[in-house]
Amino acid sequence: MNSHSFRFRLAATFAWFGAMVSLLLTVGLSLAAHNLGERLMDETLRAEMEDYVARRSRNPESRPPATISVRGYVHASGRTTEDIPPELLQLSPGKHQLTLAGIPYRAAVSDLGGERYVMLFNEARQRSREERFLGYLVAGALIMTLVSAGIGWWLAGRVVSPVVELARRVGKARPEDETLEIGNGFSNDEIGELARVFAGYLKRMRAFIDREQAFTADVSHELRTPLAIVLGAVELLEDDLRLDGKQQARVARIGRAAKEMVELTTALLLMAREEAVLEPVESDCDAWDVVGNAVEAHRHLIRADVEIALVSKGRPRLACERTLLGIVVANLIRNAFAYTESGKVSITLESDHLTVVDTGPGIREEEIGKVFQRHFRGEGSTGAGIGLSLVKRICDRYGWEILIESSEGRGTAAQLIFIEPAGTLPPI
């Protein structure tokens, strides 16, 4: 039983309310019974006192009452009818509560004609009856609390069942389902209104997904076509022997930019797919091959006095889209190459992770926690702030972990951890 569920809380509220009402009734009835008992005892003592005074006025030798409940005493100056306990002689006229020999008594004292009359009522039986009555009240209060909890649980079930049914329908609903199914069967109350709101929201979501799918299809066609034309033109220009060195370098730069655009477009289209569970991918993505291609593709960014150390201690094969792994690796390597003006860039691939360490300017401490934020650009950055945010999204998609440690002025270390690689190849 979930103690945070609405049904439990409603039942607990009913139980608490029943307990409070029962407690108030128990206290009230117990006090009323106690006061009534005292009034009855006082009335009995008054009647016995009047009866004995009347009898004694007719017969001075009359004995005071001596029953199980009532016992009387009379004391005249110089003589008594009984041995009166000393405690009674110290009482003032009126009503009193006292204990004699461990027995509780209710006492009535009256002085008439130079004589003292004392009537005692044994309260032991009365108190025993009050305790039994209190026990009945407590048992009734417990039963009332349990009954209130049961009624609250039953009523909560009746109240919550439409909410549970609505939650079940919403949980199973998909954008391609019919929206009218969610709102069917509910009455015209607040729950029904909520169901209709959910149905309308699902309808708008389906329209949004339709527009997104249409946009994705248009982008896939309209953007890839001109990029293919650009790449084709670049290939023709690269074969043109009439171009000098500077012109060939510019053509090569155009080609690299076009290829990066194709890869980025492919990655964004893959990431835009909304899938509850990733489709299985064959374990044929050679991570070392991807790393090598990324190094060659971005070698032009390396300064003359920067050393590259490329080491393979393992050759994992990953169950992933090669294009997406290439995006991640290329971003890490491109950043290391672009920001290292002197020193060394070390790239190490092991069976379960890739490490890229550079001796660049590093990242400021206050910026290290923001590098994965979309459009965040650190000091001295020339990019658009999309690369590392895309890297984080891809890592989240495949369950990889990306860690970046940096010290300002001392360089940066990036580590890509592959969770449960699909297999390994022999190291080079």
PyMOL commands that set and color helices and strands:
alter all, ss='L'
color gray80, all
select helices_A, chain A and resi 6-58+86-89+124-172+180-183+190-222+224-238+245-272+287-297+299-301+322-339+368-370+387-398
alter helices_A, ss='H'
color red, helices_A
select strands_A, chain A and resi 70-76+79-80+94-100+103-112+115-122+285-286+306-312+315-318+343-349+353-358+401-407+411-417+423-425
alter strands_A, ss='S'
color yellow, strands_A
deselect
rebuild
show_as cartoon
